[in-house]
Amino acid sequence: MSKLFNGDCLEKLGEIQSAYVDAIITDPPYGLSFMGKKWDYEVPSIDIWKECLRVLKPGGYLLSFSSARTYHRMACNVEDAGFEIRDQIMWVYGSGFPKGKTQLKPSHEPIVMARKGGKIQELRIDDCRVSNQKIVKGRWPANLIHDGSEEVINLFPDSNSSRIGNPNNPHRGVNHTATSYGKGDGKETHDFRDQGSAARFFYCAKAANSDRGKGNNHPTVKPIDLMRYLIRLVCPVGSVVLDPFMGSGTTGKAALEEGMEFIGIEQSKEYMDISKKRLTNVAYQAGLFA
């Protein structure tokens, strides 16, 4: 089920009741004037993030993409609005090119990870473990995501972890394989070694044409698999997910595919129409747009 608002973000947030949404996952303007787009002149204001804080349930998470150059402005505004900064998730990729000899090659986008005060909400760790054929449950999710490209994987040296410990110890933060040492009394240790350190991290390539869908000309579309992973990470089952900078609706599509309800806000009529078409294809209940 979805509800979409076409209009000014700050104004439309005011139409949502307080403490209504479970999580906010968004890819807002970076303040870079990307491709000369007027909507990218500034990062979201403190007032916008204050409204996001108001509509978020206590303990709920905010994940907001940003750029390497303006991350500090984004994070400071989020924090000054009253959020608690919990972490920074780094999405690393091999594709990208510099605009000239005054710039470095862009190879990552940081994601602000923040939460609203209240009872601490656990992450869905087991639903986001990174699978590996040598690991039974999968690796604990990390604050690094890569695109799986050869260029990035080659940055991680092949290695064998020599760590061995007790998986029943909740403070270890690592996962066990099928290799056991003990007598089945609940105190046995397990071998945590696996080959190739890049395999320890979730990976997702940049958006392909299949992510965009027909007729989607938005310049900054994110991959569906990446957004689904982030939604699983911070959203309880059956959550209401908000994206106050919806763009062409990628967060909404991912949320619906994960069985969540979705609220989206987008000021552009063009992108709103694209979002409606994309969400319609996920078979949501019709007639719920605002």
C-alpha positions as CSV (number, residue, x, y, z in Angstrom):
1,M,0.0,0.0,0.0
2,S,1.3,3.4,-0.9
3,K,0.5,7.1,-0.5
4,L,2.3,9.6,-2.6
5,F,2.4,13.4,-2.2
6,N,3.3,15.7,-5.1
7,G,4.6,19.1,-3.8
8,D,7.0,20.8,-1.5
9,C,8.8,18.4,0.9
10,L,8.5,20.6,4.0
11,E,4.8,21.4,3.4
12,K,3.8,17.8,2.6
13,L,5.7,16.4,5.7
14,G,3.4,18.7,7.7
15,E,0.4,16.6,6.5
16,I,1.8,13.4,8.1
17,Q,0.9,12.7,11.7
18,S,3.6,12.6,14.3
19,A,5.4,9.3,15.1
20,Y,3.6,7.6,12.1
21,V,6.5,6.1,10.0
22,D,8.8,3.3,11.1
23,A,11.9,4.4,9.0
24,I,13.0,7.0,6.6
25,I,15.2,5.9,3.7
26,T,16.0,8.6,1.1
27,D,18.4,9.8,-1.6
28,P,18.0,13.6,-1.2
29,P,19.8,16.5,-3.0
30,Y,23.5,16.5,-2.4
31,G,24.0,20.3,-2.8
32,L,26.3,19.8,-5.9
33,S,24.1,21.4,-8.6
34,F,24.3,18.0,-10.3
35,M,23.9,18.4,-14.1
36,G,22.7,21.9,-13.4
37,K,19.5,20.6,-11.7
38,K,17.9,23.3,-9.5
39,W,16.7,20.7,-7.1
40,D,20.3,19.8,-6.3
41,Y,21.4,23.3,-5.2
42,E,21.3,22.6,-1.5
43,V,21.3,19.8,1.0
44,P,18.0,19.4,3.0
45,S,17.6,22.0,5.7
46,I,17.5,21.5,9.4
47,D,13.7,22.3,9.3
48,I,13.1,19.5,6.9
49,W,15.0,17.0,9.1
50,K,13.1,18.3,12.1
51,E,9.8,17.4,10.4
52,C,11.3,14.0,9.5
53,L,12.1,13.5,13.1
54,R,8.6,14.4,14.1
55,V,6.9,11.9,11.8
56,L,9.3,9.1,12.7
57,K,8.5,6.7,15.5
58,P,10.7,6.7,18.6
59,G,13.8,4.6,18.0
60,G,13.3,4.6,14.3
61,Y,16.1,4.9,11.8
62,L,17.0,7.4,9.1
63,L,19.3,6.4,6.2
64,S,20.2,9.3,3.9
65,F,22.6,9.1,0.9
66,S,25.1,11.9,0.5
67,S,28.2,12.9,-1.4
68,A,31.8,12.8,-0.3
69,R,32.1,16.5,-0.7
70,T,28.9,17.6,1.2
71,Y,28.5,14.7,3.7
72,H,29.5,16.9,6.6
73,R,26.7,19.4,5.8
74,M,24.1,16.7,5.5
75,A,25.2,14.9,8.7
76,C,25.4,18.2,10.7
77,N,21.9,19.2,9.6
78,V,20.5,15.8,10.5
79,E,22.2,16.0,13.9
80,D,21.2,19.6,14.6
81,A,17.6,18.6,13.9
82,G,17.7,16.3,16.9
83,F,18.7,12.9,15.4
84,E,21.5,10.8,16.9
85,I,24.1,9.9,14.4
86,R,24.7,6.1,14.7
87,D,27.1,5.3,11.9
88,Q,28.1,6.0,8.3
89,I,27.6,3.3,5.7
90,M,30.0,3.6,2.8
91,W,28.9,2.4,-0.7
92,V,32.1,1.9,-2.7
93,Y,32.1,1.4,-6.5
94,G,34.5,1.1,-9.4
95,S,32.6,3.1,-12.0
96,G,32.7,6.9,-12.1
97,F,35.0,9.5,-13.7
98,P,36.5,12.9,-12.6
99,K,35.4,16.1,-14.4
100,G,39.0,17.3,-14.7
101,K,42.5,17.4,-13.2
102,T,41.3,19.4,-10.2
103,Q,39.2,16.4,-8.9
104,L,39.8,12.9,-7.8
105,K,37.9,9.9,-9.3
106,P,34.6,9.5,-7.4
107,S,34.3,6.0,-6.0
108,H,32.0,6.1,-3.0
109,E,28.8,7.6,-1.6
110,P,28.4,7.8,2.2
111,I,25.1,7.1,3.8
112,V,24.1,8.9,7.0
113,M,22.8,6.4,9.5
114,A,20.8,8.1,12.3
115,R,18.0,7.3,14.8
116,K,15.3,9.1,16.7
117,G,15.6,8.9,20.5
118,G,13.6,6.3,22.4
119,K,13.8,2.6,23.0
120,I,16.7,1.3,20.9
121,Q,15.4,-0.7,17.9
122,E,17.5,-3.7,16.9
123,L,18.7,-4.0,13.4
124,R,17.5,-7.1,11.4
125,I,21.0,-8.6,11.5
126,D,20.0,-12.2,10.5
127,D,18.0,-11.0,7.5
128,C,21.0,-9.1,6.2
129,R,23.9,-11.5,6.8
130,V,26.3,-11.8,3.9
131,S,26.2,-15.3,2.6
132,N,29.3,-17.3,1.7
133,Q,29.5,-20.9,0.8
134,K,31.9,-21.5,3.7
135,I,29.7,-19.7,6.3
136,V,26.6,-21.4,7.7
137,K,24.6,-18.3,8.7
138,G,26.5,-15.6,6.8
139,R,28.7,-12.7,7.8
140,W,27.5,-10.0,10.2
141,P,26.4,-7.0,8.0
142,A,29.1,-4.2,7.9
143,N,29.0,-0.5,7.4
144,L,30.7,-1.0,4.0
145,I,28.9,-2.0,0.8
146,H,30.7,-2.5,-2.5
147,D,29.6,-2.9,-6.1
148,G,31.3,-6.3,-6.8
149,S,33.4,-4.9,-9.6
150,E,36.8,-6.3,-10.3
151,E,38.4,-2.9,-9.7
152,V,37.0,-2.7,-6.2
153,I,37.4,-6.4,-5.3
154,N,41.1,-6.1,-6.2
155,L,41.5,-3.5,-3.4
156,F,40.8,-6.3,-0.9
157,P,43.8,-8.6,-0.5
158,D,43.0,-12.3,-0.4
159,S,43.4,-13.5,3.1
160,N,42.5,-16.2,5.6
161,S,41.0,-15.1,8.9
162,S,42.6,-17.1,11.7
163,R,40.0,-16.1,14.3
164,I,38.5,-19.0,16.2
165,G,36.0,-18.5,19.0
166,N,32.7,-19.4,20.7
167,P,29.7,-18.4,18.5
168,N,27.5,-18.6,21.7
169,N,29.2,-15.5,23.0
170,P,27.0,-12.6,21.9
171,H,29.9,-10.2,22.1
172,R,31.9,-11.8,19.4
173,G,30.0,-10.2,16.5
174,V,31.1,-12.9,14.0
175,N,29.6,-16.1,12.6
176,H,30.4,-19.7,12.6
177,T,31.1,-22.3,9.9
178,A,30.4,-26.0,9.9
179,T,33.8,-26.8,11.2
180,S,33.4,-27.5,15.0
181,Y,35.8,-28.3,17.8
182,G,34.1,-29.8,20.8
183,K,31.6,-32.4,22.0
184,G,28.3,-30.8,21.2
185,D,27.8,-29.5,24.7
186,G,27.1,-25.9,23.6
187,K,30.6,-24.8,24.4
188,E,32.4,-25.9,21.3
189,T,34.4,-23.4,19.2
190,H,34.0,-22.9,15.5
191,D,36.3,-21.9,12.7
192,F,35.6,-18.4,11.4
193,R,38.1,-18.5,8.6
194,D,37.0,-17.7,5.0
195,Q,38.9,-16.8,1.9
196,G,38.8,-13.4,0.2
197,S,38.0,-10.5,2.4
198,A,35.7,-8.8,-0.2
199,A,33.3,-11.7,0.3
200,R,32.6,-10.5,3.8
201,F,30.6,-7.5,2.6
202,F,27.3,-7.1,0.9
203,Y,27.8,-6.0,-2.7
204,C,25.5,-4.3,-5.2
205,A,26.4,-2.7,-8.5
206,K,25.3,0.7,-9.6
207,A,21.8,1.0,-11.2
208,A,21.3,-0.9,-14.5
209,N,18.6,-0.3,-17.1
210,S,16.6,-3.0,-15.4
211,D,16.6,-0.9,-12.2
212,R,15.3,2.2,-14.0
213,G,12.5,0.7,-16.0
214,K,11.1,2.0,-19.2
215,G,10.9,5.7,-19.6
216,N,12.7,6.6,-16.4
217,N,15.1,9.5,-17.2
218,H,16.0,10.4,-13.6
219,P,19.7,11.0,-13.4
220,T,20.5,9.5,-10.0
221,V,18.5,6.3,-9.8
222,K,19.8,3.9,-7.1
223,P,19.8,0.0,-7.5
224,I,16.7,-1.8,-6.3
225,D,18.8,-4.5,-4.6
226,L,20.7,-1.9,-2.6
227,M,17.5,-0.2,-1.4
228,R,15.9,-3.5,-0.5
229,Y,18.9,-4.4,1.6
230,L,18.9,-1.1,3.4
231,I,15.1,-1.5,4.1
232,R,15.6,-5.0,5.5
233,L,18.4,-3.7,7.7
234,V,16.5,-1.0,9.6
235,C,12.8,-1.7,9.1
236,P,10.8,-4.1,11.2
237,V,8.6,-6.5,9.3
238,G,5.4,-4.7,8.1
239,S,6.9,-1.2,8.5
240,V,5.7,2.1,7.0
241,V,8.7,3.5,5.0
242,L,9.0,7.2,4.1
243,D,11.0,8.8,1.4
244,P,10.6,12.6,1.5
245,F,12.8,13.0,-1.7
246,M,11.2,10.2,-3.7
247,G,12.6,11.0,-7.2
248,S,11.5,8.2,-9.6
249,G,10.3,6.0,-6.8
250,T,13.1,3.5,-6.3
251,T,12.7,3.4,-2.5
252,G,9.0,2.9,-2.9
253,K,9.4,0.0,-5.3
254,A,11.9,-1.6,-3.0
255,A,9.7,-1.1,0.0
256,L,6.7,-2.7,-1.7
257,E,8.8,-5.6,-2.8
258,E,9.9,-6.1,0.8
259,G,6.2,-6.2,1.9
260,M,6.3,-2.7,3.5
261,E,3.9,0.2,3.2
262,F,5.3,3.3,1.6
263,I,4.9,7.1,1.8
264,G,6.7,9.2,-0.8
265,I,7.0,12.9,-1.4
266,E,8.2,14.4,-4.7
267,Q,8.0,18.0,-5.9
268,S,8.5,17.2,-9.6
269,K,5.3,16.3,-11.5
270,E,7.5,14.5,-14.1
271,Y,9.2,12.2,-11.6
272,M,5.9,11.7,-9.7
273,D,4.3,10.3,-12.9
274,I,7.3,7.9,-13.3
275,S,7.0,6.8,-9.7
276,K,3.3,6.0,-10.1
277,K,4.0,3.8,-13.1
278,R,6.8,2.0,-11.4
279,L,4.8,1.4,-8.2
280,T,1.8,0.3,-10.2
281,N,4.0,-2.5,-11.6
282,V,4.5,-3.8,-8.1
283,A,0.8,-4.4,-7.8
284,Y,0.0,-2.1,-4.9
285,Q,-3.6,-1.1,-4.0
286,A,-4.9,1.5,-6.5
287,G,-6.4,4.8,-5.6
288,L,-4.2,5.6,-2.6
289,F,-2.3,8.5,-4.1
290,A,-2.7,12.0,-2.7
